Amino acid sequence: MQQNFLQKSFIFLISTTLCLFSFLNISFGKTRSFEQTPDFPMTLVKAVQQNHEPYIKDVHQQLQKSRALLNDLKKMQTQASSQEKQEDLYAPIMKLTKELEHAERISKNLDVIDPQPWLRNKTEMDAVLANLEVAYDETLPLLQDRTRILQDAVHHAKIAAEYGKEGRKDLFHKNTLAAKKSASLAQKEGFDSDFVKEGISELENALSHIKDDRIAAAATLTEGAYLHLNSALKQPQNSE
């Protein structure tokens, strides 16, 4: 009878031990799973950072373009034949300098990790770049460089086509109009190729379509204008 009691006790002990190990395995499994969850936000952050790169590259290109124009204008001012011409360049140079330095300061805030500060900094950067582009477009004709003026038309036409595809009407119209003005100025300065004529015609038609809310058709026209103006830009280089 004592032996029977010992056997039952032994079986009970084994059963209890097995249940305990089973419970511990489940608990540890959950603990390991919980500890791995921080990996997902890290993956998200890396993806967000990768998406930043094209935008940051575009910002740096615009800053570099504006810096190059500012340097050429300063050189032009130094070489001006009269004090009157030097004074005429003073105000636009100061305005471009102010907007460029502001944009360069704000651009340093783009190197962030968390998505929320990034979106806030990007919004501020967009506003500052808009002011810089206004100063750039106002100052560029003073240089009387038809190639650079046409480059500006290509730049605005490309951006306009992208905004058109996104359906962002205000920015689409703004950049299409800027592209037409620069292309027309380049034509006036002597860049009068068939590609430029076709590009200007397409931009004029695009502006008309935007007015009538035919955004998709306007975006197609603007993209065609970009291709034509870009071909005009390459044409002198190919002929040399």
Salt bridges, closest charged atoms under 4 A:
ASP72 OD2 - ARG148 NH2 2.58
GLU104 OE1 - ARG67 NH2 3.03
ASP126 OD2 - LYS122 NZ 3.14
GLU133 OE2 - HIS155 NE2 3.27
GLU133 OE1 - HIS156 ND1 3.99
ASP137 OD2 - HIS156 NE2 3.26
GLU138 OE1 - LYS95 NZ 2.79
ASP152 OD1 - LYS65 NZ 3.74
ASP152 OD1 - HIS156 NE2 3.71
GLU166 OE1 - ARG168 NH1 3.50
GLU202 OE1 - HIS228 ND1 2.96
ASP213 OD1 - LYS169 NZ 2.43
GLU223 OE2 - LYS165 NZ 3.49
